[in-house]
Amino acid sequence: MPGAHDLLERAALNNAHWCDSVCAAHGRPGEFQPHIWLQHDGSPPFYPDAVTLSAQEGRSQERHIVALAHARPHAVAVKDSFCRLDLAGHGFEILFDADWIALPFPEADRESPAALSCLQMRSDAELQRWEDNWAGTSAPAGSRIFLPGLLSGPDIRFLLLLADGIPIGGGVLSHAAGVTGLSNVFSQGLPAEAVWKGLVTEAARIYPGLPLVGYESGDDLATARRAGFESIGQLRVWLRR
């Protein structure tokens, strides 16, 4: 089992791989440097253009970020995975802070409601259904973030939880860096904690023996903690408008 710092670095790398997969599905894969992931061609909405991969090499990371910002006329978002950078002097502002979370030994929740079932998205139509439920009414008409190329391999699973056949929540599992990432968790019509526990159960089944990691803030962080997760570090997202 990885130590706390190693688990934090794996969580950051796992998240960068997930971001890269989302971008690659749009035909714009990013670039992995030893201490930072970069997206030179623009990321989809809600996704960063840079993710730091190490708590070290801050000056090198900052140089990459400044060069990226100077080359781009539009907004640039940076996920400072270890909350180590100060980008205010380069025109960035803090968008939000969050906690990295981990569940080192995910297990099936024996208290999950018997009527709760899980559907894995396997087609473009199913993926569209998942995104419609995830986005609710907040997504611009005709705009998609998650494209069918994300369904082509074994390392990404879009999960929709159902109660009596009705969608009540879901999330994404992404396997990389020796851990399983859990992201884009949403709930509707059922207590959020039940959705988290249902997703933990699926993660333990699909990727057995791997720590489960992600990041959350606010009420979602409190819900994740009630579902058994613990905070392992802090991150900060910077935005240059």
C-alpha positions as CSV (number, residue, x, y, z in Angstrom):
1,M,0.0,0.0,0.0
2,P,1.5,3.4,-1.0
3,G,2.5,5.8,1.8
4,A,0.5,9.0,2.3
5,H,2.7,11.2,0.1
6,D,3.1,8.6,-2.6
7,L,-0.7,8.2,-2.6
8,L,-1.1,11.9,-3.0
9,E,1.3,11.9,-6.0
10,R,-0.6,9.0,-7.5
11,A,-3.9,10.8,-7.1
12,A,-2.5,13.8,-9.0
13,L,-1.1,11.6,-11.7
14,N,-4.3,9.6,-12.0
15,N,-6.2,12.9,-12.4
16,A,-3.9,14.1,-15.0
17,H,-4.4,10.9,-17.0
18,W,-8.1,11.3,-16.7
19,C,-7.9,14.9,-17.9
20,D,-5.7,13.8,-20.8
21,S,-8.2,11.1,-21.8
22,V,-11.0,13.6,-21.9
23,C,-8.9,15.9,-24.1
24,A,-7.7,13.1,-26.3
25,A,-11.3,12.1,-27.0
26,H,-11.8,15.6,-28.4
27,G,-8.7,15.1,-30.6
28,R,-6.4,17.2,-28.4
29,P,-4.2,15.0,-26.2
30,G,-2.0,16.8,-23.8
31,E,1.8,16.6,-23.0
32,F,3.3,14.8,-20.0
33,Q,6.4,16.5,-18.7
34,P,8.2,14.9,-15.6
35,H,6.5,17.3,-13.1
36,I,3.5,18.7,-15.0
37,W,0.9,17.8,-17.6
38,L,0.1,20.5,-20.2
39,Q,-2.7,21.0,-22.7
40,H,-1.5,23.4,-25.4
41,D,-4.7,23.4,-27.5
42,G,-7.4,24.1,-25.0
43,S,-9.3,21.8,-22.7
44,P,-13.1,21.1,-22.7
45,P,-15.2,23.1,-20.2
46,F,-14.5,22.3,-16.5
47,Y,-11.1,20.8,-17.3
48,P,-7.6,22.3,-16.7
49,D,-4.9,23.3,-19.1
50,A,-2.2,22.2,-16.7
51,V,-1.9,19.8,-13.8
52,T,1.2,19.7,-11.5
53,L,2.5,16.2,-10.8
54,S,5.0,16.8,-8.0
55,A,5.4,19.0,-4.9
56,Q,8.9,19.8,-6.1
57,E,10.2,21.7,-9.2
58,G,7.8,24.6,-8.6
59,R,10.0,27.0,-10.6
60,S,10.0,24.7,-13.6
61,Q,6.3,24.2,-13.3
62,E,5.7,28.0,-13.1
63,R,7.9,28.5,-16.3
64,H,5.8,26.0,-18.2
65,I,2.5,27.7,-17.0
66,V,3.7,31.2,-17.8
67,A,4.8,30.1,-21.3
68,L,1.4,28.4,-21.8
69,A,-0.5,31.5,-20.7
70,H,1.5,33.8,-23.0
71,A,0.8,31.5,-26.0
72,R,-2.9,31.5,-25.4
73,P,-5.3,34.4,-25.9
74,H,-8.1,32.8,-23.9
75,A,-8.6,31.6,-20.4
76,V,-6.1,29.2,-18.8
77,A,-6.8,27.0,-15.8
78,V,-4.1,25.4,-13.7
79,K,-4.6,22.6,-11.2
80,D,-1.9,23.1,-8.5
81,S,-2.1,19.6,-7.1
82,F,0.0,20.3,-4.0
83,C,-1.1,23.9,-3.3
84,R,2.5,25.1,-3.7
85,L,2.4,27.8,-6.5
86,D,1.7,31.5,-6.3
87,L,0.5,32.5,-9.8
88,A,-1.2,35.8,-8.7
89,G,1.7,37.8,-10.2
90,H,1.1,36.3,-13.6
91,G,-2.5,37.4,-13.8
92,F,-4.1,34.3,-12.3
93,E,-6.7,34.3,-9.6
94,I,-7.8,31.5,-7.2
95,L,-10.9,29.7,-8.6
96,F,-11.3,27.2,-5.7
97,D,-9.5,25.1,-3.2
98,A,-10.3,21.4,-2.5
99,D,-9.1,18.3,-0.7
100,W,-7.6,15.3,-2.2
101,I,-9.4,12.3,-0.7
102,A,-8.6,8.6,-0.5
103,L,-10.1,5.3,0.5
104,P,-7.1,2.9,0.8
105,F,-9.2,-0.3,1.1
106,P,-12.5,0.1,-0.8
107,E,-15.0,-2.6,0.0
108,A,-18.5,-3.5,-1.1
109,D,-21.1,-1.7,1.1
110,R,-23.2,-4.4,2.6
111,E,-25.8,-1.9,3.7
112,S,-26.5,-0.6,0.1
113,P,-30.2,-0.6,-0.7
114,A,-31.2,-3.9,-2.3
115,A,-33.1,-2.0,-5.1
116,L,-29.9,-0.1,-6.1
117,S,-28.3,-1.3,-9.3
118,C,-25.5,-0.1,-11.5
119,L,-25.4,0.3,-15.2
120,Q,-22.1,0.7,-17.1
121,M,-22.2,2.9,-20.2
122,R,-21.1,1.0,-23.2
123,S,-22.5,2.9,-26.2
124,D,-22.5,6.5,-27.4
125,A,-26.3,6.7,-26.7
126,E,-25.7,5.4,-23.1
127,L,-22.9,7.9,-22.6
128,Q,-25.1,10.7,-23.8
129,R,-27.7,9.5,-21.3
130,W,-25.1,9.6,-18.5
131,E,-24.0,13.1,-19.4
132,D,-27.5,14.4,-19.5
133,N,-28.1,13.1,-16.0
134,W,-24.7,14.4,-14.8
135,A,-25.2,17.9,-16.3
136,G,-28.9,18.3,-15.5
137,T,-29.9,21.7,-16.9
138,S,-26.5,23.3,-16.6
139,A,-25.0,22.1,-19.9
140,P,-25.2,24.3,-23.0
141,A,-27.5,22.9,-25.6
142,G,-25.7,20.7,-28.1
143,S,-22.5,20.7,-26.1
144,R,-20.8,17.5,-25.0
145,I,-17.8,17.0,-22.8
146,F,-17.6,13.2,-22.7
147,L,-17.2,11.7,-26.1
148,P,-17.4,8.0,-27.1
149,G,-13.7,7.5,-27.5
150,L,-13.6,7.4,-23.6
151,L,-15.4,4.0,-23.8
152,S,-12.8,2.3,-25.9
153,G,-10.5,0.9,-23.2
154,P,-10.7,-0.9,-19.9
155,D,-9.4,1.9,-17.7
156,I,-12.4,4.3,-17.7
157,R,-15.9,3.3,-16.6
158,F,-19.0,5.6,-16.6
159,L,-21.4,4.3,-14.0
160,L,-25.1,5.2,-13.6
161,L,-26.8,4.1,-10.4
162,L,-30.5,3.1,-10.6
163,A,-33.2,2.7,-8.0
164,D,-36.1,0.7,-9.4
165,G,-34.8,1.5,-12.9
166,I,-34.7,5.3,-12.3
167,P,-31.3,7.1,-12.4
168,I,-30.4,8.4,-9.0
169,G,-26.7,9.2,-9.4
170,G,-23.4,8.2,-10.9
171,G,-19.8,8.8,-11.4
172,V,-16.6,7.9,-13.3
173,L,-13.9,5.4,-12.4
174,S,-10.5,5.9,-14.0
175,H,-7.7,3.5,-13.5
176,A,-4.1,4.9,-13.8
177,A,-1.0,5.3,-11.7
178,G,-1.8,2.2,-9.6
179,V,-5.0,3.7,-8.1
180,T,-8.6,4.2,-9.2
181,G,-9.9,7.7,-9.6
182,L,-13.5,8.6,-8.7
183,S,-14.8,11.8,-10.2
184,N,-17.9,13.5,-11.5
185,V,-20.0,12.1,-8.7
186,F,-23.7,13.3,-8.8
187,S,-26.8,12.3,-7.0
188,Q,-30.5,13.0,-7.6
189,G,-33.5,11.7,-5.7
190,L,-31.4,9.7,-3.2
191,P,-29.1,10.8,-0.3
192,A,-25.7,11.6,-1.8
193,E,-24.0,9.3,0.8
194,A,-25.8,6.3,-0.7
195,V,-24.6,7.2,-4.1
196,W,-21.0,7.4,-2.9
197,K,-21.2,4.1,-1.1
198,G,-22.7,2.5,-4.2
199,L,-19.8,3.8,-6.4
200,V,-17.3,2.5,-3.8
201,T,-18.9,-0.9,-4.1
202,E,-18.6,-0.9,-7.9
203,A,-15.0,0.3,-7.7
204,A,-14.1,-2.5,-5.3
205,R,-15.7,-5.0,-7.8
206,I,-14.2,-3.6,-11.0
207,Y,-10.7,-2.7,-9.8
208,P,-10.2,-4.9,-6.7
209,G,-7.4,-4.2,-4.3
210,L,-6.7,-0.6,-5.6
211,P,-6.9,2.6,-3.5
212,L,-9.8,4.9,-4.5
213,V,-8.8,8.6,-4.9
214,G,-10.4,11.9,-6.0
215,Y,-10.9,15.4,-4.8
216,E,-13.9,17.3,-3.4
217,S,-14.8,20.5,-1.5
218,G,-17.7,21.8,0.5
219,D,-20.7,19.6,1.0
220,D,-19.4,17.0,-1.4
221,L,-16.2,16.7,0.7
222,A,-18.3,16.2,3.8
223,T,-20.4,13.5,2.0
224,A,-17.2,11.7,0.9
225,R,-15.9,11.6,4.4
226,R,-19.2,10.1,5.7
227,A,-18.7,7.4,3.0
228,G,-15.3,6.5,4.5
229,F,-12.9,8.7,2.6
230,E,-10.1,10.7,4.3
231,S,-8.3,13.9,3.2
232,I,-4.7,13.3,2.2
233,G,-3.8,16.8,0.9
234,Q,-5.0,20.0,-0.6
235,L,-5.1,21.4,-4.2
236,R,-5.8,24.7,-5.7
237,V,-7.2,25.7,-9.1
238,W,-6.0,28.9,-10.6
239,L,-7.6,30.7,-13.5
240,R,-6.3,33.4,-15.8
241,R,-9.4,34.9,-17.6
